[in-house]
């Protein structure tokens, strides 16, 4: 008869050998190293019996940089550490600003600190000199300008885009030279390929259709399509029976096949046909 021991371990089995006193054997603890003190060993505390299994499972399927691999970057030496404001964007060096019309502007008014040279005298006749210079000089061509504000503000005409400059060039409207050269190269390559294909099929059992035969074949396909299309238009609108539906589908498939054949013949100028 079994007995229940509520939360208590069952008593040992009755045996005469249990009356003999035994020496209690304590399990020895594995030695471990003390961190920071090399050469010093002391006994460890509690050690689980699953310690080896846990270590094995922890290291299983794990490796440094296993998926992506090590980073292939150039590591800076320790002396080149990151400094303050090192990654901030650097602005370009300062340049002196110049107005676009500085050359045509009049010189600035002298300042009050700039004193003119005193005591200079000359015997030059400015009236005669100016008259001679104006007579001998070539008249300056005025700069083309335009006005687009009610107050009469003027602007240069050339950079505005209102003056047609490009249409007056010599090569305007002409095909560039590099396009002509490329077209000639493509045409030459096509001719060489066609010559190679003709020679290849001439040795074999193929012949190419002439332009007249190609036109006759194309016209025959178009006539067949017209005849089939006329028959298709005469079909009943209501396809309530299986034969009517099958005939309509068959005619539609034949018309699509004729359309594909016509398109293929129109697209390819050279057609090869087997002799046998």
C-alpha positions in Angstrom: 0.0 0.0 0.0 1.5 3.3 -1.1 1.6 6.2 1.3 1.6 9.9 0.5 4.2 12.2 2.1 2.9 15.8 1.8 5.9 17.8 1.0 8.3 15.6 2.9 10.9 13.2 1.5 10.2 9.5 1.9 12.2 7.7 4.7 15.1 5.5 3.6 14.5 1.9 3.1 15.0 -0.3 6.1 18.3 -2.2 5.9 20.8 -3.5 8.4 23.6 -1.6 6.6 22.0 1.7 7.4 22.9 1.1 11.1 26.7 1.3 10.3 27.9 4.9 10.7 29.4 6.4 7.5 31.7 9.3 7.0 30.1 12.2 5.1 31.9 12.9 1.8 31.6 16.5 0.6 32.2 17.1 -3.1 35.3 19.1 -3.9 34.8 22.5 -5.6 36.8 23.2 -8.7 39.6 25.8 -8.4 39.3 29.2 -10.2 41.5 32.1 -10.7 41.0 35.4 -9.0 40.6 38.3 -11.3 43.4 40.8 -11.0 45.6 38.5 -8.9 47.6 36.1 -11.1 48.9 33.0 -9.4 46.2 33.1 -6.6 43.7 30.3 -6.7 40.8 29.8 -4.4 37.8 27.5 -4.3 34.7 28.6 -6.2 31.2 28.7 -4.7 28.3 26.9 -6.2 28.8 25.5 -9.6 26.0 24.2 -11.7 26.3 20.9 -13.4 25.0 22.5 -16.6 27.8 25.0 -16.7 29.6 23.2 -19.6 26.3 22.9 -21.6 25.5 26.6 -21.1 28.9 27.6 -22.3 28.6 25.4 -25.4 25.2 26.7 -26.3 26.3 30.3 -25.8 29.2 29.9 -28.2 27.3 27.9 -30.7 26.5 29.6 -34.0 28.2 32.8 -32.8 31.3 34.4 -34.2 32.5 38.0 -34.5 31.3 39.6 -37.7 30.0 36.3 -39.0 27.2 37.7 -41.3 28.7 40.9 -42.7 32.4 40.2 -42.2 34.9 42.5 -40.7 34.6 46.2 -41.6 37.0 47.1 -44.4 37.7 50.7 -43.3 41.0 52.4 -42.8 41.4 53.0 -39.1 43.0 56.3 -38.1 46.1 56.1 -35.9 45.7 56.9 -32.3 47.5 60.2 -32.7 44.9 61.4 -35.2 41.9 61.5 -32.8 38.8 63.5 -33.5 39.2 67.1 -32.6 36.8 69.9 -31.9 35.0 71.4 -35.0 36.8 68.9 -37.2 33.7 67.6 -38.9 32.0 71.0 -39.5 31.7 72.0 -43.1 34.4 74.3 -44.3 33.4 77.4 -46.2 35.4 78.4 -49.3 37.9 81.2 -48.9 36.5 84.7 -49.0 36.8 86.5 -52.3 36.4 90.2 -53.0 33.0 91.1 -54.5 33.0 92.9 -57.9 30.0 94.4 -59.7 29.5 93.2 -63.2 29.5 96.8 -64.6 32.5 98.1 -62.7 34.4 98.7 -65.9 31.8 101.0 -67.3 31.2 103.0 -64.1 32.6 106.4 -63.5 35.4 106.8 -60.9 34.3 107.4 -57.4 34.2 110.9 -55.9 37.4 111.8 -54.0 37.1 111.7 -50.3 37.7 114.6 -48.0 41.0 113.0 -46.8 42.3 112.8 -50.3 44.0 116.1 -51.1 44.9 117.0 -54.7 48.4 117.8 -55.7 49.1 121.5 -55.5 51.4 123.6 -57.6 51.2 121.6 -60.9 51.2 123.7 -64.1 50.9 122.7 -67.7 51.0 124.4 -71.1 48.6 121.9 -72.7 45.7 123.4 -74.6 42.8 121.1 -73.5 40.3 122.7 -76.0 42.4 121.9 -79.0 43.4 118.5 -77.7 39.8 117.5 -77.0 38.7 118.7 -80.4 41.4 116.7 -82.2 40.6 113.5 -80.1 36.9 113.8 -80.9 37.5 114.3 -84.6 40.0 111.4 -84.9 38.1 109.0 -82.6 35.8 106.2 -83.8 32.3 106.5 -82.5 31.5 104.0 -79.8 28.8 101.6 -80.5 26.0 101.9 -77.9 25.3 99.0 -75.6 21.9 97.3 -76.5 19.6 97.7 -73.5 15.9 97.2 -72.8 13.4 98.7 -70.4 10.7 96.6 -68.7 9.6 98.7 -65.8 7.2 101.7 -65.7 10.0 103.8 -64.1 12.4 103.2 -67.0 14.9 100.8 -65.4 17.3 99.7 -68.1 19.1 96.3 -68.4 21.6 94.8 -70.8 20.0 93.0 -73.7 22.5 90.2 -74.3 22.2 88.2 -71.1 18.4 88.6 -71.0 17.7 86.0 -73.7 15.6 88.4 -75.7 18.2 88.7 -78.4 18.3 85.6 -80.7 22.0 84.7 -80.7 22.0 81.0 -81.2 19.7 81.0 -84.3 22.3 83.3 -86.0 25.2 80.8 -85.6 26.6 79.1 -88.7 25.9 75.5 -87.5 22.4 76.3 -86.2 19.8 73.7 -87.3 22.5 71.3 -88.6 23.1 67.8 -87.5 26.3 67.6 -85.3 29.3 65.9 -86.8 29.5 63.2 -84.2 25.9 62.1 -85.0 26.8 61.8 -88.7 29.8 59.7 -87.9 27.8 57.5 -85.6 25.2 57.0 -88.2 27.8 56.1 -90.8 29.4 53.6 -88.4 26.0 52.0 -87.7 25.2 51.8 -91.4 28.6 50.2 -92.1 28.1 47.7 -89.4 24.7 46.8 -90.7 26.0 46.3 -94.2 28.8 44.1 -93.0 26.3 42.0 -91.0 24.0 41.6 -94.0 26.9 40.6 -96.2 28.0 38.0 -93.6 24.4 36.6 -93.3 24.0 36.4 -97.1 27.3 34.6 -97.4 26.4 32.3 -94.6 23.0 31.4 -96.0 24.4 31.2 -99.5 26.5 28.3 -98.4 23.6 26.7 -96.6 20.1 25.8 -97.8 18.5 29.3 -97.4 17.5 32.0 -99.9 16.4 35.5 -99.4 13.2 36.9 -100.9 13.3 39.7 -103.3 11.5 42.9 -102.8 8.8 42.0 -105.3 8.2 38.6 -103.7 8.1 40.3 -100.3 5.4 42.7 -101.5 3.4 39.9 -103.0 3.5 38.0 -99.8 2.5 41.0 -97.8 -0.4 41.8 -100.1 -1.6 38.2 -99.9 -1.6 38.3 -96.1 -3.6 41.6 -96.1 -6.1 40.2 -98.6 -6.6 37.1 -96.3 -7.1 39.4 -93.3 -9.7 41.5 -95.2 -11.6 38.3 -96.2 -11.5 36.9 -92.7 -12.6 40.3 -91.3 -15.5 40.4 -93.7 -16.6 37.0 -92.5 -16.1 38.0 -88.9 -18.4 41.0 -89.3 -21.1 38.7 -90.6 -21.3 36.6 -87.5 -24.2 36.7 -85.1 -24.1 39.2 -82.3 -25.4 36.7 -79.8 -23.2 33.7 -79.3 -25.7 31.5 -77.4 -24.4 28.1 -78.6 -21.1 26.4 -78.3 -20.4 26.2 -82.1 -21.0 29.9 -82.6 -18.6 30.7 -79.7 -15.9 28.3 -81.0 -16.1 29.7 -84.5 -15.8 33.3 -83.2 -12.8 32.5 -81.1 -11.1 30.6 -84.0 -11.6 33.6 -86.4 -10.2 36.0 -83.8 -7.1 33.9 -83.3 -6.6 33.6 -87.1 -6.9 37.4 -87.5 -4.4 38.0 -84.7 -1.9 35.6 -86.3 -2.3 37.4 -89.6 -1.7 40.7 -87.9 1.5 39.4 -86.3 2.7 38.1 -89.7 2.0 41.4 -91.4 3.8 43.3 -88.8 6.9 41.0 -88.9 7.1 41.3 -92.7 6.7 45.1 -92.6 9.4 45.4 -90.0 12.1 43.2 -91.6 13.2 44.2 -95.1 15.3 41.0 -95.6 13.5 37.6 -95.3 15.2 34.2 -95.7 13.3 31.1 -96.7 14.4 27.5 -96.6 14.8 25.7 -99.9 13.3 22.4 -98.8 
